[in-house]
């Protein structure tokens, strides 16, 4: 009986200490939830089949539909084995961006991604409004390596 009381006291003490569980840290804002569903990544593969990096993008029109509605907006980040010598070659349905702005590692969209790295390059890409329901975002390096992401627009 003495061991039962001792065990019961320890059980109460340890149970009282655990007010957090594994799910308490999974609170996400609505924008973060939308960005997770909009985030797409692809390996940048050369014509020879070699991987030269990783290309990722978030379609901001889906995450912030009130703010980003007049054009097509993407938060793009990439890791490449060899640094680019010029701006990245991005195309949305074969059309170049109207504006491409490099962003610092900590920017107004960095809370949307869980991974921030000094090795990544971050960009805000703006394209003219596209009426297609399916849009293809393509990244190329010197016509030898490329990655493509496909987005289905929401019906509005």
N, C-alpha and C positions, 0 to 999 in steps of 0.2 A: 504494500500500500504506500510505503514511503517513496518508492521509485515512481509510482503513478503520479503523486503530487509533484515531485521534482520534474518529471517529464511534462506534466500539464503546465507548470509555471514557465518552463523554457518554451513550450509551444505558444503560449500567450505572448511572451516577450518577442519572439521572432515574427509572429503574425502581425503584431502591432507596428513593426518596423517597415513592413512592405506596403506602402501606400501607392507605389508606382508599379506598373507592369510593363510588359514589352510594347503595348499599344499606346501608352501615354505620349510617346514621342512621334506618333504618326499623324499628328494634327497638321493638315495641309489647308491652305487657303483655296478658294475656288479656282483662282488663277493657276496655282501650282498643280491642282488636279487636272485642269484642262491642258496645261503644258505637258504633263506626263502622257496624256492621250495623244497629243499632237507631235510629240518628239519622235523623230525618225533619225536613224543613223545608218550609214553604209560604209563599207570599206572602200577606199580609193584603190582601184586595181588597174595595173598597167596592161597594155596589150599583150605582154609576155606572161600575164597571170600573177605578177608580183604585187604584194600589198605595199603601197607607199604612204598610207595614212588612213585616218578615219574622218568622215564628214558627217556632221549632225546639224539638224535644223528644227526649229519650232515655228509653226505657221501662226504668227501673231494675230491674224484675223480671227482665228478660232478662240484664242485665249482672251483677247480684248476686243470683242466685236463692236463695242461702242466707240472706241478710240481709233481702231484701224479698220476702216471700211471703204475709204475712197480709192485705195490701191491695194496691191498684194504685198504684205510685209512678212519678212522672215528674220528671226534671230538665228544666225548661223555661227557655228564654231567648228573648228577643225584642228586636227593634229596631223602634221605631215613630217615624214622622216627627213626630207630635205626642205629647208625654208623656201618660200616663194620669193621670186625676184621681183614680182609685180603684184598688182591686185589679183585676187582670185577670179577665175573665169567662170562666172555663174550665169545660167540661163533658165528662164521660166518659160516653158513651152517654146523653146528656141529663140526667145527674145532676151536681150541683155537687160540688166537692171537700170532703172532711171537714176538710182542713187545707191552707192555702196559706201558705208562708213565703217571704218575700223573702230572697235570699242576696246576700252581697257578691260582687264580681267574682272574687276569689280565695277559693274555697270548696272543700269536700271532693270536689266533683264536677268542678271546673274542669280537672282533668287528662284528663278524658274528651273534651273538645272541643279542637280545635286553634286556635280563634279566641276570644280574650278581648278584650273591648272595653269602654271606659268608657261607650259609648252603649247597650250592651245592658242589659237588666234580667234578672236571674236569679231563678228560683223553684224551690222544691221543692213539688210538688203531690201530695197524698195523696187517693186516692179509695177508696170502699168496694169490697171485692172484687166483681168482676163475673164471672159464670159464662159469658159469651159467649166464643166463640172469636175473634171479630173485635170489636175495640173501637175506637171513634171518639173522638178527642180534638179538641174544637172550642174555638176561641178567638174571641170576639166583642167588638167595640167598639160600644157604643150601638146595637145591632141594625142598624148601617149597614155595618160591615166585618167580615169573618170569614175564618178559615183553618181547615182541617180536616186532621187526620192520621189515618190508618187503620193499626192494628197487628193482626197475626195472632199470637195467642198460641201458644207452643210447647206441644206435647203433653207432659205430665209424668206 
